[in-house]
């Protein structure tokens, strides 16, 4: 009658606890072996090379470039003045006749602009070359005065 206190569930719990202890001890040993506490400061340095990659070797001083603080642009760069011709040329990328809207890809900048059927003079379909102007609607820039080219 001596072993009534040991049930299958208790044995399984003990096995799991023992396994966790082994894993924890193994992790502790791994941390001790990879510890950089005794390493010198130079061994812990990381440098950035001229290409922006991290490396453990110091950069070559002969490849050093002087940069003026005024040349560093913070924020969004200012666009150069585009030609003031309001009429642009593009290709109809997508157009849904049933819903009455689509998108036009500008040939100059490769940007896509929304177009609504009310802003189209005539009839347009996908892959048609068109002339258009840029206007602002509630959601942003859109193509207006769209005509076949």
C-alpha positions as CSV (number, residue, x, y, z in Angstrom):
1,X,0.0,0.0,0.0
2,X,2.9,2.3,0.1
3,X,2.7,4.2,-3.2
4,X,-0.9,5.6,-3.0
5,X,0.4,9.2,-2.7
6,X,2.1,9.2,-6.2
7,X,-0.4,9.6,-9.0
8,X,0.1,9.9,-12.7
9,X,-0.7,13.6,-12.7
10,X,1.8,14.3,-9.9
11,X,4.6,12.4,-11.8
12,X,3.9,14.4,-15.0
13,X,4.1,17.7,-13.1
14,X,7.4,16.7,-11.5
15,X,8.8,15.7,-15.0
16,X,7.7,19.1,-16.4
17,X,9.3,21.0,-13.5
18,X,12.5,19.0,-13.9
19,X,12.6,19.7,-17.6
20,X,12.0,23.4,-17.0
21,X,14.9,23.5,-14.5
22,X,17.2,21.8,-17.1
23,X,16.2,24.3,-19.8
24,X,16.7,27.2,-17.4
25,X,20.2,25.9,-16.3
26,X,21.2,25.5,-20.0
27,X,20.1,29.1,-20.8
28,X,22.1,30.3,-17.7
29,X,25.2,28.5,-18.9
30,X,24.8,29.9,-22.4
31,X,24.6,33.4,-21.0
32,X,27.7,32.9,-18.9
33,X,29.7,31.6,-21.9
34,X,28.6,34.5,-24.1
35,X,29.0,37.1,-21.5
36,X,31.0,40.2,-22.6
37,X,31.6,41.4,-19.1
38,X,35.3,40.7,-19.2
39,X,35.8,42.0,-22.8
40,X,37.6,45.2,-23.4
41,X,35.8,48.3,-24.5
42,X,37.3,48.2,-28.0
43,X,35.9,44.7,-28.6
44,X,32.4,46.0,-27.9
45,X,32.5,48.9,-30.4
46,X,30.5,48.8,-33.5
47,X,31.3,51.2,-36.4
48,X,29.4,52.4,-39.4
49,X,31.3,52.2,-42.7
50,X,30.9,54.6,-45.7
51,X,28.0,52.5,-47.1
52,X,26.0,52.6,-43.8
53,X,26.7,49.0,-42.9
54,X,27.7,48.0,-39.3
55,X,31.1,46.6,-38.9
56,X,33.6,45.8,-36.1
57,X,36.6,47.5,-37.9
58,X,37.1,51.3,-37.6
59,X,36.5,53.3,-40.7
60,X,39.4,54.4,-42.9
61,X,40.1,58.1,-42.2
62,X,41.2,58.7,-45.8
63,X,37.6,58.1,-47.0
64,X,36.2,60.7,-44.6
65,X,34.0,63.3,-46.3
66,X,33.4,66.8,-45.0
67,X,29.7,67.8,-44.9
68,X,28.5,71.3,-44.0
69,X,25.6,71.5,-41.5
70,X,23.7,73.8,-44.0
71,X,23.7,71.0,-46.6
72,X,21.7,68.6,-44.4
73,X,18.0,68.8,-45.2
74,X,15.6,68.0,-42.4
75,X,12.0,67.2,-43.3
76,X,10.4,66.9,-46.7
77,X,12.7,68.2,-49.5
78,X,11.3,71.2,-51.5
79,X,10.2,70.3,-55.0
80,X,11.9,72.1,-57.8
81,X,9.6,74.4,-59.7
82,X,7.8,72.3,-62.3
83,X,6.9,73.7,-65.7
84,X,3.9,76.0,-65.3
85,X,1.9,74.3,-68.1
86,X,-1.4,73.3,-66.4
87,X,-2.2,70.8,-69.1
88,X,-0.6,67.4,-68.5
89,X,-0.5,64.3,-70.6
90,X,-1.2,60.8,-69.3
91,X,-2.7,57.3,-69.9
92,X,-5.9,56.0,-68.4
93,X,-4.7,53.3,-66.1
94,X,-8.1,52.1,-64.9
95,X,-11.6,53.2,-65.6
96,X,-14.9,51.7,-64.5
97,X,-17.8,52.9,-66.7
98,X,-20.5,51.3,-64.4
99,X,-19.2,53.2,-61.3
100,X,-18.0,56.3,-63.2
101,X,-14.5,56.7,-61.9
102,X,-10.9,55.7,-62.7
103,X,-7.2,56.6,-62.5
104,X,-4.9,58.4,-64.9
105,X,-1.1,57.9,-64.8
106,X,0.8,61.1,-65.6
107,X,3.5,60.5,-68.2
108,X,5.8,63.1,-66.8
109,X,5.8,62.2,-63.1
110,X,4.3,58.6,-63.2
111,X,1.9,59.6,-60.4
112,X,-1.7,58.4,-60.5
113,X,-4.6,60.8,-60.2
114,X,-8.3,60.0,-59.5
115,X,-10.7,60.9,-62.3
116,X,-14.5,61.1,-62.1
117,X,-16.9,60.7,-65.1
118,X,-18.2,64.3,-64.5
119,X,-14.7,65.7,-65.2
120,X,-14.4,63.9,-68.5
121,X,-15.2,65.6,-71.9
122,X,-16.2,62.8,-74.2
123,X,-15.7,59.0,-73.6
124,X,-12.5,57.5,-72.3
125,X,-11.4,53.9,-71.8
126,X,-8.4,52.1,-70.4
127,X,-5.0,52.7,-72.1
128,X,-6.3,55.9,-73.9
129,X,-3.9,58.8,-74.0
130,X,-5.5,61.9,-72.5
131,X,-4.8,65.5,-71.6
132,X,-5.9,66.7,-68.2
133,X,-5.4,69.4,-65.5
134,X,-4.9,68.8,-61.8
135,X,-7.5,70.0,-59.4
136,X,-8.2,69.5,-55.7
137,X,-11.3,67.6,-54.5
138,X,-12.4,66.5,-51.0
139,X,-9.8,63.7,-50.8
140,X,-6.8,65.2,-52.5
141,X,-5.6,65.9,-56.0
142,X,-7.7,64.7,-59.0
143,X,-7.7,65.0,-62.7
144,X,-10.1,67.5,-64.2
145,X,-11.0,68.7,-67.7
146,X,-10.0,65.3,-69.1
147,X,-9.9,65.0,-72.9
148,X,-8.7,62.4,-75.3
149,X,-5.3,63.4,-76.8
